[in-house]
Amino acid sequence: MTLKYLPEPFRIKVVEPIRLIPFEERKKALQNSGYNIFALKAKHVFIDLLTDSGTGAMSSHQWAAIMEGDESYAGANSYLRLADAVEKVFGFHLFVPTHQGRASENILSAILVKPGDFVPSNMHFDTTDANIRARGGRPTNLVIDDAFDPKNHHPFKGNMDLAKLKAFILETGVEKIPLGMITVTNNAGGGQPVSMENIRAVADLYHSFGIPFYIDAARYAENCYFIKLREPGYQDKSTLEIAREMFSYANGFCMSAKKDAIVNIGGLLATKDDKTFQKIKNELILREGFPTYGGLAGRDLDALAVGLYEGLDEDYLQYRINQTAYLASRLMDAGIPIIEPPGGHAIFIDAGTLLPHIPHHEFPGQSLTNELYLAGGIRGCEIGSVMFAVPNPATGEIIYPKLEMVRLAIPRRVYTQSHFDYVADTIIEIAKKADTLRGYKITYAPELLRHFTARFEPL
C-alpha cells in the first residue's frame, strides 16, 4: 500500500526552472555522452537523482550565515563557529575542514595506509575504496550476509559481521591493518543503517586489537534517526544525543558534509590522537589549505556549521525518511524489485533481478540507468559491476559485486511528491518492456573510479 506523503516541513522561497527535453534530443545527448550519464549536461536532465551529494537546497538560515563568512586566511571566525558545532555534535575538538569527503579520505589514506595494508569496513563506497587502493591498500567489505538479500527486512542491514571481522583480523594480522572503518549509513549496500549495538561492538573489537576505529560519517544524521526509530532504548533520545554516543566509540571520522550537513561543498576529518592530528594538518596544508579553512571559503564553513544542526532536526528527518519510503512504496506496489526496506537517502532498484537476461559483464545497471534517462529524462546512478567489479590481485579474474543496482539518490529539500510520482510512473512503464533492454560494453575506462568517465556502446 502506498504510504501517505508527509507535508514538507518548509516553504519554498526560491525556484529553479527544469525542462523535459524531447526524446530525440535525449537520445542524441546520451550518445554524445558515450552512454555515461555522468557526462550529460545538467540542462538536458529533467529529474536529477544522480547523487544526494552537494545537491540539496540550503535553508534561509544557511544563506544568512554565508553573509557572516569571515574570509581571513587563518583563524577566521567562521572556523571558530564550525569548531563549536563539531564539538557539540560529534564531541571532537581535533579536526580539519576539507573541500569534500574524498579529500578527507585521501588524507587519511596518505598518512595511515601503505602498500599491502588492509582496511576492513562494513562496505566501502567508491571514493573510499579508490583512495585506499591508490595507496596500495586493500579495502575489505565485511557486512552481514542479510545485506545481500534484497527482500530481507533486517532493521540494520548495514551492520558489520562481527565473526567475519574477528576472523579477518586474526588471519590478516594486526600489523597489516592500520585502521578499521564502518560506513553509516551503508551506501554501497542500499543506504542501510547500522545499529548502535553493532557500532559499539565493532569499536570494542577493533580496540581489543589496538586498531584505530574511524567512521565514514557522510549520512550520520539519517543513521541516528533510524536508530531512534528502530533500536530499543533510543526512542526517547534526541538525534543529537544519539550522534554524541555513536561518535564517542570512534577514534576519528571522515565525512562528506555535502550529504547530511546539507551544504553544496565541504568535508570534515577528525581524530582523537594528537600525533595523527599533526600528520593530518601537515598533509592538509600540502594539498588542501591552512588547517582553519581546508580548501573552503569562510562562508562555506559557516553554512556547514548551521547545516550540521539542521541535518539532525527530527521534523526534517521524519520528512526525509518518509519521502524515500513513499517512492519505495509506489515501486513495491507495482512489483518493481528494490532493496528492502528502503534506506534513508535513496532507492536502490535491483537491476539484476529486473533484467535477468543481462549478465554482469554486460552491465544491467548501466542498461537500466540509460533507459531511465531515455524514457523520462531521469538521471540515476549505476551501483554494480561498472562501479565495483575489480580483478582478483592473485588471479586476474574479475570479481563481480553480489548486487547489480541503480541508485536514485534524493537531493535534500529539492523535489516534491509530484516529482516522485513522475519517477515512479516512468520506472513502472520501463518494467513493462524490461525484456527488450540490452547490455553495454566498455570502450574506455581508467583504472580507478571508472564509472565517472568510462564510455560505453550498446550491444
LOSEFI-998937 format. One line per field, with one value per residue (C-alpha): x, y, z. Coordinates in steps of 0.5 Angstrom, whole numbers. Example, Ala and Ser with C-alpha at 12.3 -4.5 7.8 and 13.67 -1.06 7.14 Angstrom:
px 25, 27 .
py -9, -2 .
pz 16, 14 .
! end
This chain:
px 0, 3, 5, 2, 6, 8, 8, 15, 17, 19, 16, 19, 23, 27, 25, 30, 26, 27, 25, 24, 27, 24, 26, 30, 35, 35, 38, 43, 45, 46, 50, 54, 56, 59, 53, 55, 50, 56, 58, 51, 50, 45, 41, 39, 37, 29, 30, 37, 38, 45, 47, 45, 52, 52, 45, 41, 38, 41, 36, 35, 39, 45, 44, 44, 50, 54, 54, 57, 63, 70, 75, 81, 87, 88, 84, 77, 71, 68, 72, 71, 64, 65, 69, 64, 59, 64, 65, 58, 55, 61, 65, 71, 76, 82, 79, 80, 75, 77, 73, 70, 69, 74, 80, 79, 79, 86, 89, 87, 90, 96, 98, 96, 96, 102, 102, 100, 95, 88, 82, 76, 69, 62, 62, 67, 64, 67, 72, 74, 75, 79, 83, 86, 87, 91, 96, 97, 92, 86, 79, 75, 68, 65, 58, 53, 50, 43, 45, 46, 38, 34, 28, 31, 28, 33, 33, 40, 43, 49, 52, 59, 59, 63, 65, 68, 71, 75, 77, 79, 84, 87, 88, 91, 95, 94, 101, 97, 91, 93, 86, 79, 72, 65, 60, 54, 49, 52, 51, 54, 49, 43, 43, 42, 43, 48, 46, 49, 50, 54, 58, 60, 61, 66, 69, 71, 73, 78, 80, 82, 87, 89, 87, 84, 77, 74, 67, 65, 60, 57, 50, 51, 44, 40, 43, 42, 35, 34, 37, 32, 26, 29, 33, 30, 33, 33, 26, 27, 33, 35, 39, 44, 45, 45, 50, 54, 54, 56, 62, 64, 66, 71, 78, 76, 72, 72, 66, 63, 59, 55, 50, 48, 50, 46, 52, 54, 61, 65, 68, 71, 77, 77, 82, 83, 90, 95, 100, 95, 93, 99, 100, 93, 95, 101, 98, 92, 97, 101, 94, 88, 90, 91, 88, 83, 80, 82, 80, 74, 72, 70, 62, 62, 65, 59, 54, 57, 56, 49, 48, 51, 45, 40, 41, 40, 33, 28, 22, 26, 29, 22, 20, 26, 26, 18, 20, 24, 19, 14, 18, 19, 12, 10, 15, 14, 6, 8, 12, 19, 25, 28, 33, 28, 27, 29, 34, 35, 38, 36, 32, 36, 33, 35, 37, 40, 33, 29, 34, 36, 38, 43, 50, 55, 60, 54, 52, 45, 45, 48, 43, 37, 41, 41, 34, 31, 34, 32, 25, 24, 30, 31, 39, 40, 47, 49, 52, 54, 59, 61, 63, 65, 68, 75, 81, 83, 90, 92, 89, 87, 80, 74, 71, 63, 59, 54, 48, 47, 43, 41, 41, 36, 39, 34, 37, 35, 29, 29, 24, 16, 11, 9, 16, 17, 10, 13, 19, 15, 11, 17, 20, 14, 13, 20, 19, 13, 19, 25, 26, 27, 33, 40, 47, 53, 61, 66, 70, 74, 76, 81, 84, 80, 73, 72, 64, 66, 69, 68, 65, 60, 57, 50, 51 .
py 0, 7, 11, 18, 23, 28, 35, 38, 42, 48, 53, 54, 61, 61, 56, 54, 52, 45, 42, 36, 36, 32, 24, 25, 31, 26, 20, 25, 27, 20, 18, 24, 23, 16, 13, 15, 19, 23, 26, 29, 37, 38, 43, 36, 33, 33, 30, 29, 23, 22, 24, 27, 30, 37, 38, 40, 46, 50, 54, 61, 61, 58, 63, 68, 65, 66, 73, 73, 69, 71, 70, 71, 66, 64, 63, 66, 67, 62, 57, 58, 57, 51, 48, 50, 46, 40, 40, 40, 35, 30, 31, 32, 38, 36, 37, 40, 42, 40, 41, 35, 28, 25, 30, 27, 20, 22, 25, 19, 14, 18, 18, 11, 6, 3, -2, -9, -6, -8, -3, -7, -4, -6, -3, 2, 7, 8, 14, 11, 4, 8, 12, 6, 3, 9, 8, 0, -2, -7, -5, -10, -11, -15, -13, -18, -23, -20, -14, -18, -21, -15, -18, -19, -13, -14, -7, -5, -9, -4, -8, -11, -18, -19, -26, -24, -18, -22, -28, -23, -19, -26, -28, -22, -20, -13, -10, -10, -6, 1, 3, 0, 3, 3, 7, 10, 9, 4, 7, 1, -4, 0, 6, 1, 4, 1, 0, 3, -4, -6, 0, -1, -8, -6, -1, -6, -11, -6, -3, -10, -11, -4, -2, 5, 6, 11, 12, 14, 19, 22, 20, 20, 24, 19, 13, 17, 17, 10, 8, 13, 9, 2, 1, -1, 4, 10, 12, 18, 20, 26, 25, 30, 25, 19, 22, 24, 17, 14, 18, 17, 10, 12, 15, 19, 20, 23, 26, 29, 35, 35, 30, 30, 37, 40, 44, 44, 44, 41, 36, 34, 30, 29, 25, 24, 23, 29, 25, 23, 30, 33, 29, 31, 38, 37, 33, 38, 44, 41, 39, 43, 49, 52, 48, 53, 53, 47, 49, 52, 59, 62, 63, 55, 54, 58, 54, 48, 50, 51, 45, 40, 42, 43, 36, 33, 36, 31, 34, 35, 27, 25, 28, 26, 18, 19, 22, 16, 11, 14, 13, 6, 4, 6, 2, -4, -4, -4, -10, -7, -10, -6, -6, -7, -4, 3, 7, 14, 18, 13, 8, 2, -1, -9, -8, -15, -18, -13, -15, -22, -23, -18, -22, -18, -17, -13, -8, -9, -3, 1, -1, 1, 8, 10, 7, 12, 18, 16, 14, 20, 25, 22, 21, 16, 12, 5, 2, -5, -8, -2, 2, -4, -10, -11, -16, -21, -19, -26, -29, -23, -26, -21, -21, -18, -15, -19, -14, -10, -4, 3, 8, 14, 19, 24, 31, 34, 39, 40, 35, 34, 29, 30, 29, 23, 20, 22, 18, 12, 12, 12, 6, 2, 4, 1, -5, -7, -8, -10, -16, -11, -8, -10, -9, -5, -6, -1, 2, 7, 6, 9, 4, 7, 10, 8, 10, 17, 18, 11, 11, 5, 2, -1, -9 .
pz 0, -2, 4, 6, 4, 9, 8, 7, 14, 10, 5, -2, -3, -9, -15, -21, -27, -30, -37, -40, -47, -53, -53, -60, -56, -50, -55, -58, -51, -49, -55, -54, -47, -49, -46, -39, -35, -31, -38, -39, -39, -33, -37, -41, -35, -32, -25, -23, -18, -19, -12, -6, -5, -5, -9, -3, -2, 3, 8, 10, 16, 12, 7, 12, 16, 9, 10, 16, 13, 15, 9, 14, 12, 19, 25, 22, 26, 21, 23, 30, 29, 26, 31, 36, 32, 31, 39, 40, 35, 35, 41, 37, 38, 34, 27, 20, 15, 8, 1, 1, 3, -2, 1, 8, 5, 1, 7, 12, 7, 6, 13, 15, 9, 6, 0, 3, 8, 9, 11, 14, 14, 13, 6, 3, -2, -9, -7, 0, -4, -9, -4, 0, -7, -9, -3, -5, 0, 0, 2, 5, 6, 12, 12, 15, 10, 10, 6, 0, 1, -3, 1, 8, 12, 18, 21, 21, 14, 15, 21, 21, 21, 28, 27, 20, 23, 28, 23, 18, 24, 26, 19, 16, 22, 26, 23, 16, 19, 20, 21, 21, 19, 19, 14, 17, 13, 9, 2, -2, 1, -1, 4, 10, 17, 23, 30, 36, 39, 33, 33, 40, 39, 33, 37, 42, 37, 34, 40, 43, 38, 38, 31, 31, 29, 24, 22, 15, 17, 11, 13, 20, 22, 18, 21, 28, 26, 24, 31, 34, 30, 31, 36, 43, 49, 44, 42, 48, 46, 41, 35, 38, 44, 39, 35, 41, 43, 36, 36, 43, 41, 35, 35, 29, 23, 16, 13, 6, 9, 2, 5, 12, 13, 7, 4, -3, -2, 5, 9, 16, 18, 26, 31, 38, 37, 38, 33, 28, 28, 27, 21, 18, 19, 15, 9, 9, 9, 3, -1, 1, 5, 12, 18, 19, 12, 9, 2, 3, 4, 10, 8, 7, 14, 16, 12, 14, 22, 21, 17, 22, 27, 21, 19, 26, 26, 27, 24, 18, 18, 19, 13, 9, 11, 9, 3, 1, 3, -1, -7, -5, -3, -10, -14, -9, -10, -18, -17, -18, -15, -10, -4, 2, 7, 4, 6, 8, 2, -4, -7, -10, -16, -16, -23, -23, -22, -26, -32, -31, -38, -38, -35, -30, -36, -40, -34, -33, -28, -34, -38, -33, -32, -39, -40, -35, -38, -45, -42, -37, -37, -30, -28, -23, -22, -23, -17, -19, -24, -27, -20, -16, -21, -20, -22, -16, -15, -15, -21, -25, -25, -25, -18, -19, -14, -11, -13, -19, -17, -20, -14, -15, -9, -7, -6, 1, 1, -7, -10, -8, -9, -16, -18, -15, -18, -24, -23, -20, -27, -31, -28, -28, -35, -36, -33, -37, -43, -39, -43, -49, -46, -48, -45, -46, -47, -44, -50, -45, -37, -33, -27, -21, -21, -28, -27, -27, -34, -38, -44, -47, -53, -53, -55 .
! end
